[in-house]
Amino acid sequence: MKKTILQLTFVASLILLICLTYCCQQKEAEEAPAAITVEEIKANVQKEIDEAWNKGNVDVLDELYASNIVYHIPPYPDVVGLEAYKKFILDNRSGYPDLVLTIQEVIVEGNSGSMLWTYEGTQEGGSPVFGIPPTGKHVIFKGCAFFHTQDGKTVETWNYVDWVGLMKQLGFTITPPQHEESPECMSSNDSDTPLSDDFASSCYS
């Protein structure tokens, strides 16, 4: 009789343990964020461009970005935090009121992705990056971004921009450093003319 009671107690304990384990797993599954698909990530990227960058509706970023987002924009300082990123976008729209940002391509693999974009607008306000007054110049330049997502939200972005192309369109003069002894192939080529085949072969062969 005692052996039977012990066996029943063991079985009951085992069943209780299994039930508790199952309930905990179910609770964790319910609390865990739903996995986001590649197509959903692409749709979120397009939503950010359409709503935040092109319309100025930066509050849409609350559902797309983590609060501690880090936005790298070399060689300039990082933009850290969601509110700072919102301000960065609004500063861009203030400097270029007719701003239109267009995506050429988005590639996503797992929780990471990249995109190629084109930025177009007229600098009618202060430059959010260079700190120069309005020039009234219309600019078009390209860049690419690499981003990481976690739990369905972007947590980090690396943005690489054609800064030289933008600076030239805004009227910057870019002068290469002068050396006392420059290679003959370098000194013989006019910096305002395209590189010739002879010039390229003599310098880089």
TAVEN-V235155 format. One record per run of one state. SS is the DSSP state (H for helix, E for strand, C for the rest). FROM is the first residue (numbers start at 1). TO is the last residue. If there is no record, write none. Layout:
BEGIN
SS/FROM/TO
SS/FROM/TO
END
This chain:
BEGIN
C/1/1
H/2/31
C/32/37
H/38/55
C/56/57
H/58/63
C/64/64
E/65/73
C/74/75
E/76/80
C/81/81
H/82/95
C/96/99
E/100/109
C/110/111
E/112/122
C/123/137
E/138/150
C/151/152
E/153/161
C/162/162
H/163/170
C/171/183
H/184/187
C/188/196
H/197/204
C/205/205
END
